[in-house]
Amino acid sequence: MAARHLALSAALAALLGAAACSEQKPAEPAAPVESRSVAGVEAAAPPPEPAPAVPASSGETVGGDGSAITLNTLSAADVEANPVQGELGCSFGGAGATPPLLIAKGDVGTKDSAFGLVKVGDYVERVAQPGGFNAITKGGTFSGQGKTIVIALTGPAIGGGESPPRPATLTYQRADGASRVFTGLWTCGP
């Protein structure tokens, strides 16, 4: 079992390392919609599907003592220095190889907690949610010292496969009443 955890952690670290080295190019703006006249009726071509959300603030920090909530992406070094045990995991981040803002791992079929990491400013902090991996596949509420993080799914899965990503929000709630919402994708699997 320990070898499996090490292999999963090494694979996650390699994935995050590759993501940290890749460059993200901004999405090209959509081409203007061209109108066509058919039998005297003006019809517009349907707009293209929007690209999956990249972690971005949906708003500023609200409430609390006035200080901003700043979440940074987790690097491979952050994950390696703060190992999280579990058979399977989920992450909140952007499309493609964007490093995640939160990772969480847990065992399948257990009531034990799933544990996760989030990087607040420059500090990697641990969070947990009861119920193992099964409890986090549809989002969830993670707690840690002075914080609560709520992952809420906001749309259907994007793409196919066993565990396609789903649009979601991450709401970071600080103990002083401050909160901030981020949009992105919740992806679960091995």
Contacts in CASP RR format, 6 or more apart in sequence:
PFRMAT RR
TARGET T0000
AUTHOR 0000-0000-0000
METHOD contacts of the structure
MODEL  1
MAARHLALSAALAALLGAAACSEQKPAEPAAPVESRSVAGVEAAAPPPEP
APAVPASSGETVGGDGSAITLNTLSAADVEANPVQGELGCSFGGAGATPP
LLIAKGDVGTKDSAFGLVKVGDYVERVAQPGGFNAITKGGTFSGQGKTIV
IALTGPAIGGGESPPRPATLTYQRADGASRVFTGLWTCGP
4 87 0 8 1.000
5 85 0 8 1.000
5 86 0 8 1.000
5 87 0 8 1.000
8 86 0 8 1.000
8 87 0 8 1.000
8 88 0 8 1.000
8 105 0 8 1.000
8 190 0 8 1.000
9 79 0 8 1.000
9 80 0 8 1.000
9 83 0 8 1.000
9 84 0 8 1.000
11 190 0 8 1.000
12 79 0 8 1.000
12 103 0 8 1.000
13 76 0 8 1.000
13 79 0 8 1.000
13 80 0 8 1.000
14 76 0 8 1.000
16 74 0 8 1.000
16 75 0 8 1.000
16 76 0 8 1.000
16 79 0 8 1.000
16 99 0 8 1.000
16 100 0 8 1.000
17 75 0 8 1.000
17 76 0 8 1.000
17 99 0 8 1.000
18 97 0 8 1.000
19 96 0 8 1.000
19 97 0 8 1.000
19 98 0 8 1.000
19 99 0 8 1.000
20 75 0 8 1.000
20 76 0 8 1.000
20 99 0 8 1.000
22 97 0 8 1.000
24 54 0 8 1.000
24 97 0 8 1.000
24 98 0 8 1.000
27 51 0 8 1.000
30 47 0 8 1.000
30 48 0 8 1.000
33 44 0 8 1.000
33 45 0 8 1.000
33 47 0 8 1.000
34 44 0 8 1.000
34 45 0 8 1.000
35 42 0 8 1.000
35 43 0 8 1.000
35 44 0 8 1.000
36 42 0 8 1.000
36 43 0 8 1.000
36 44 0 8 1.000
36 45 0 8 1.000
37 43 0 8 1.000
51 95 0 8 1.000
52 94 0 8 1.000
52 95 0 8 1.000
52 96 0 8 1.000
52 158 0 8 1.000
52 165 0 8 1.000
52 167 0 8 1.000
52 184 0 8 1.000
52 185 0 8 1.000
53 94 0 8 1.000
53 95 0 8 1.000
53 167 0 8 1.000
53 183 0 8 1.000
53 184 0 8 1.000
53 185 0 8 1.000
54 93 0 8 1.000
54 94 0 8 1.000
54 95 0 8 1.000
54 98 0 8 1.000
54 184 0 8 1.000
55 73 0 8 1.000
55 92 0 8 1.000
55 93 0 8 1.000
55 94 0 8 1.000
55 98 0 8 1.000
55 101 0 8 1.000
55 170 0 8 1.000
55 182 0 8 1.000
55 183 0 8 1.000
55 184 0 8 1.000
56 182 0 8 1.000
56 183 0 8 1.000
56 184 0 8 1.000
57 180 0 8 1.000
57 181 0 8 1.000
57 182 0 8 1.000
58 169 0 8 1.000
58 181 0 8 1.000
58 182 0 8 1.000
58 183 0 8 1.000
59 180 0 8 1.000
59 181 0 8 1.000
60 68 0 8 1.000
60 180 0 8 1.000
61 67 0 8 1.000
61 68 0 8 1.000
61 69 0 8 1.000
61 178 0 8 1.000
61 179 0 8 1.000
61 180 0 8 1.000
62 178 0 8 1.000
62 179 0 8 1.000
62 180 0 8 1.000
63 176 0 8 1.000
63 177 0 8 1.000
63 178 0 8 1.000
63 179 0 8 1.000
64 174 0 8 1.000
64 176 0 8 1.000
64 177 0 8 1.000
64 178 0 8 1.000
65 176 0 8 1.000
65 178 0 8 1.000
66 178 0 8 1.000
67 178 0 8 1.000
68 180 0 8 1.000
69 120 0 8 1.000
69 172 0 8 1.000
69 174 0 8 1.000
69 178 0 8 1.000
69 179 0 8 1.000
69 180 0 8 1.000
70 120 0 8 1.000
70 121 0 8 1.000
71 101 0 8 1.000
71 118 0 8 1.000
71 119 0 8 1.000
71 120 0 8 1.000
71 121 0 8 1.000
71 170 0 8 1.000
71 172 0 8 1.000
71 180 0 8 1.000
71 182 0 8 1.000
72 101 0 8 1.000
72 119 0 8 1.000
72 120 0 8 1.000
72 121 0 8 1.000
72 122 0 8 1.000
73 93 0 8 1.000
73 98 0 8 1.000
73 99 0 8 1.000
73 100 0 8 1.000
73 101 0 8 1.000
73 119 0 8 1.000
74 99 0 8 1.000
74 100 0 8 1.000
74 101 0 8 1.000
74 102 0 8 1.000
74 103 0 8 1.000
74 117 0 8 1.000
74 118 0 8 1.000
74 119 0 8 1.000
74 124 0 8 1.000
75 99 0 8 1.000
78 117 0 8 1.000
78 119 0 8 1.000
78 124 0 8 1.000
79 103 0 8 1.000
79 117 0 8 1.000
81 124 0 8 1.000
82 117 0 8 1.000
82 124 0 8 1.000
82 126 0 8 1.000
84 103 0 8 1.000
84 104 0 8 1.000
84 105 0 8 1.000
84 115 0 8 1.000
84 116 0 8 1.000
84 117 0 8 1.000
84 126 0 8 1.000
85 105 0 8 1.000
85 106 0 8 1.000
85 115 0 8 1.000
86 105 0 8 1.000
86 106 0 8 1.000
86 107 0 8 1.000
86 114 0 8 1.000
86 115 0 8 1.000
86 133 0 8 1.000
87 105 0 8 1.000
87 106 0 8 1.000
87 107 0 8 1.000
87 108 0 8 1.000
87 133 0 8 1.000
88 105 0 8 1.000
88 106 0 8 1.000
88 107 0 8 1.000
88 108 0 8 1.000
88 133 0 8 1.000
88 188 0 8 1.000
88 189 0 8 1.000
88 190 0 8 1.000
89 103 0 8 1.000
89 104 0 8 1.000
89 105 0 8 1.000
89 106 0 8 1.000
89 114 0 8 1.000
89 133 0 8 1.000
89 136 0 8 1.000
89 188 0 8 1.000
89 189 0 8 1.000
89 190 0 8 1.000
90 103 0 8 1.000
90 104 0 8 1.000
90 105 0 8 1.000
90 133 0 8 1.000
90 136 0 8 1.000
90 137 0 8 1.000
90 139 0 8 1.000
90 186 0 8 1.000
90 187 0 8 1.000
90 188 0 8 1.000
90 189 0 8 1.000
91 100 0 8 1.000
91 102 0 8 1.000
91 103 0 8 1.000
91 104 0 8 1.000
91 186 0 8 1.000
91 187 0 8 1.000
91 188 0 8 1.000
92 100 0 8 1.000
92 101 0 8 1.000
92 102 0 8 1.000
92 103 0 8 1.000
92 151 0 8 1.000
92 168 0 8 1.000
92 170 0 8 1.000
92 182 0 8 1.000
92 184 0 8 1.000
92 185 0 8 1.000
92 186 0 8 1.000
93 99 0 8 1.000
93 100 0 8 1.000
93 101 0 8 1.000
93 102 0 8 1.000
93 184 0 8 1.000
93 185 0 8 1.000
93 187 0 8 1.000
94 100 0 8 1.000
94 184 0 8 1.000
94 185 0 8 1.000
95 165 0 8 1.000
95 185 0 8 1.000
101 118 0 8 1.000
101 119 0 8 1.000
101 170 0 8 1.000
101 182 0 8 1.000
102 116 0 8 1.000
102 117 0 8 1.000
102 118 0 8 1.000
102 127 0 8 1.000
102 142 0 8 1.000
102 149 0 8 1.000
102 151 0 8 1.000
102 170 0 8 1.000
103 116 0 8 1.000
103 117 0 8 1.000
104 114 0 8 1.000
104 115 0 8 1.000
104 116 0 8 1.000
104 117 0 8 1.000
104 127 0 8 1.000
104 129 0 8 1.000
104 136 0 8 1.000
104 142 0 8 1.000
105 114 0 8 1.000
105 115 0 8 1.000
105 116 0 8 1.000
105 133 0 8 1.000
106 112 0 8 1.000
106 113 0 8 1.000
106 114 0 8 1.000
106 115 0 8 1.000
106 132 0 8 1.000
106 133 0 8 1.000
106 136 0 8 1.000
107 132 0 8 1.000
107 133 0 8 1.000
108 132 0 8 1.000
108 133 0 8 1.000
108 134 0 8 1.000
109 132 0 8 1.000
109 133 0 8 1.000
109 134 0 8 1.000
110 131 0 8 1.000
110 132 0 8 1.000
110 133 0 8 1.000
110 134 0 8 1.000
111 130 0 8 1.000
111 131 0 8 1.000
111 132 0 8 1.000
112 130 0 8 1.000
112 131 0 8 1.000
112 132 0 8 1.000
113 128 0 8 1.000
113 129 0 8 1.000
113 130 0 8 1.000
113 131 0 8 1.000
113 132 0 8 1.000
114 128 0 8 1.000
114 129 0 8 1.000
114 130 0 8 1.000
114 131 0 8 1.000
114 132 0 8 1.000
114 133 0 8 1.000
114 135 0 8 1.000
114 136 0 8 1.000
115 126 0 8 1.000
115 127 0 8 1.000
115 128 0 8 1.000
116 126 0 8 1.000
116 127 0 8 1.000
116 128 0 8 1.000
116 142 0 8 1.000
117 124 0 8 1.000
117 125 0 8 1.000
117 126 0 8 1.000
117 127 0 8 1.000
118 124 0 8 1.000
118 125 0 8 1.000
118 127 0 8 1.000
118 142 0 8 1.000
118 147 0 8 1.000
118 149 0 8 1.000
118 172 0 8 1.000
119 125 0 8 1.000
120 147 0 8 1.000
125 144 0 8 1.000
125 145 0 8 1.000
125 147 0 8 1.000
126 144 0 8 1.000
127 142 0 8 1.000
127 143 0 8 1.000
127 144 0 8 1.000
127 147 0 8 1.000
127 149 0 8 1.000
128 142 0 8 1.000
128 143 0 8 1.000
128 144 0 8 1.000
129 135 0 8 1.000
129 136 0 8 1.000
129 140 0 8 1.000
129 141 0 8 1.000
129 142 0 8 1.000
129 143 0 8 1.000
133 188 0 8 1.000
136 151 0 8 1.000
136 188 0 8 1.000
137 188 0 8 1.000
138 153 0 8 1.000
139 151 0 8 1.000
139 152 0 8 1.000
139 153 0 8 1.000
139 168 0 8 1.000
139 186 0 8 1.000
140 150 0 8 1.000
140 151 0 8 1.000
140 152 0 8 1.000
141 148 0 8 1.000
141 149 0 8 1.000
141 150 0 8 1.000
141 151 0 8 1.000
142 148 0 8 1.000
142 149 0 8 1.000
142 150 0 8 1.000
142 151 0 8 1.000
143 149 0 8 1.000
146 174 0 8 1.000
146 175 0 8 1.000
147 172 0 8 1.000
147 173 0 8 1.000
147 174 0 8 1.000
147 175 0 8 1.000
148 173 0 8 1.000
149 170 0 8 1.000
149 171 0 8 1.000
149 172 0 8 1.000
149 173 0 8 1.000
150 169 0 8 1.000
150 170 0 8 1.000
150 171 0 8 1.000
150 173 0 8 1.000
151 168 0 8 1.000
151 169 0 8 1.000
151 170 0 8 1.000
151 186 0 8 1.000
152 168 0 8 1.000
152 169 0 8 1.000
152 171 0 8 1.000
153 166 0 8 1.000
153 167 0 8 1.000
153 168 0 8 1.000
153 186 0 8 1.000
154 166 0 8 1.000
154 167 0 8 1.000
154 168 0 8 1.000
154 169 0 8 1.000
154 183 0 8 1.000
155 166 0 8 1.000
155 167 0 8 1.000
155 168 0 8 1.000
156 166 0 8 1.000
157 164 0 8 1.000
157 165 0 8 1.000
157 166 0 8 1.000
158 164 0 8 1.000
158 165 0 8 1.000
158 166 0 8 1.000
158 167 0 8 1.000
158 185 0 8 1.000
159 165 0 8 1.000
162 189 0 8 1.000
163 187 0 8 1.000
163 188 0 8 1.000
163 189 0 8 1.000
164 187 0 8 1.000
165 185 0 8 1.000
165 186 0 8 1.000
165 187 0 8 1.000
166 185 0 8 1.000
166 186 0 8 1.000
166 187 0 8 1.000
167 183 0 8 1.000
167 184 0 8 1.000
167 185 0 8 1.000
167 186 0 8 1.000
168 183 0 8 1.000
168 184 0 8 1.000
168 185 0 8 1.000
168 186 0 8 1.000
169 181 0 8 1.000
169 182 0 8 1.000
169 183 0 8 1.000
169 184 0 8 1.000
170 181 0 8 1.000
170 182 0 8 1.000
170 183 0 8 1.000
170 184 0 8 1.000
171 179 0 8 1.000
171 180 0 8 1.000
171 181 0 8 1.000
171 182 0 8 1.000
172 179 0 8 1.000
172 180 0 8 1.000
172 181 0 8 1.000
172 182 0 8 1.000
173 179 0 8 1.000
END
